[in-house]
């Protein structure tokens, strides 16, 4: 069984799409202009916009559940190129998955001057036995519930939300 999702939130993917469109339009206009050599810096900036847009749109996580080998494989890809591959072995003694919700706070800066407090909720997932705890993944709550349902379906391990 496989679960694949885009890592970037929707607003960043929309911003990436806008960067991609603006980059393509501006690079085309600059490339077709008669004074291309004078606008080379602007052409490189528009290429940079295209790269940022592709990163925002193509950064994905793929999670594979292998019942026969009792393992979870987590792959991260950017530009359809794998950048990490993590295997989590699921031993028989693990009897439940715990989803722990955490509210994290940070400071966001407006115009690099004014600090604005920001808080968001993340979900950490763990395999739990009476003696051991093993971390699975850190993601948002909706994805954590989907992953927990898949673990329940594939490995027959119950889950609970704390």
N, C-alpha and C positions, 0 to 999 in steps of 0.2 A: 504494500500500500504506500502511496506517495502523497505528500502534501507540499504544495509550493505556494509561496506568497512573496509579494514585493516588500522589501524592508522599509522603504521610504513611506511615510504617511501620504495620504491623498493630496494634501496641500503642497507638499514638496514635489510630488509627481506632476501636478498641474504646473508648478513653477518650472520644473524641468522641461515640460512640453513647451511652455512659453519661451524658455531659453533656446530650445531647439529650433522653434519656428523663427524667432528673431535672428538667431545665428545664421540659419539658412538664407533668409531673405537678405540680411545685411551683407553676408559674404558673396551672394550672387550679384547684388547691386555693385559692390566694390570691385568684384572681379571683372564685371562687364563695363566698368567705367573707363574712359579713355586715359585717365591719369592714375592707373593702377599702382604704379611705383610710388606715388606720393602718399597713397593711403595703405601702405603695407602694414603699418601698426594696427590700423583699424581692421584690416583683414584678419590678422592674427588674433585680435580680440574676439572677432565673430567666430572664428574656429574654436576658441576657448569656450564660448557660449555653447557651441554645438556639443563639445565634449562634456561640459557640465550637465547639459540636458540628457545626453545618453547615460551618464552615470546615474542620474536621478530616476530614469525610467527602467534601467536594466539591472539594478542591484537587487538580487533575489536570494531567498533562502529556499532550499529544497530539503525536505525531511522524508527519509525512506524508512519504513518499518519492515524488517525482515523477520518473519515468525520462525523460520527454520533455524537461522543462526542466532535468534534471540538478541538482535541488536538494532539500534537506531542509528542511522547514518544522517548526519547533518552537513549539507554542502552549501557554501556561499559562492555565488557567481556574480561577476560584474562583466559587462560586455560579453556575456555567454562564455566567459573564461572562468574556470574554477579558481577561487583564491583560498579556500580552506575546505578541509574534509575532516570531520570529527566523527568518530565511531564511539557509541556508548553501548557497552555490553549490558544486557538485562539478565542478571542471574535469577535463578528460580526463587531465591529467598525474599526478593522484593515483593511485598504484598500490597502496597498502595502507592499512589502518586499524590503528593500534596502540592496544591497551588497556593502560594503565599502572596498576597497582595501587598505591595509597598507603595506608599505615596512619597514621591521624591520631590524635593524643591530645589530650585536653582535660580540664578539671576540671569535674566536676558537683558541685553543692552540695546537701547534705542539710540541710533546714530552714534554709537560707541561712547555715549556720554551718560545718559540717564539709565540707572538700574531699575529693572522691573521684575518683581518676583514672579516666578512661574512654577506651578506644581503640576505633576502628572502621575498617573498610576501605572505601575508596571507589575507584572506577574512573574515570579520565579517558580519554576517547577522542579520538584525533587522526587526521586525514588526513596522510599522510607521502609526500613525494617526496625525492629526493636533496638538494634545495635548500630546500624549504619544509616547514613544519609548520603545520597549522591545527586548532584545537581544535573538537571537535564538541559534546560534552556531558560533564558530570560526574554520575555516578549510581552505584548499587551494581553489584556484579559480575554478578549474574544478569541484570539489565536490560541491562547493557553487552553481554553475550553475545547476548541476543536482538536488540538493535539491530544488532550487528555481523553477525549472520546475515542480517538483513533487508537490510543494505547489500550484503552479498555476493550475495544473491539478486537485488536490483533493479539495482545498478550494476556487478555482477561485479568487485568489489574485494575482494581477500583481506584477512584480518585475522590479527593475532598478539597474544598476550598476553605482556606483559613483567612 
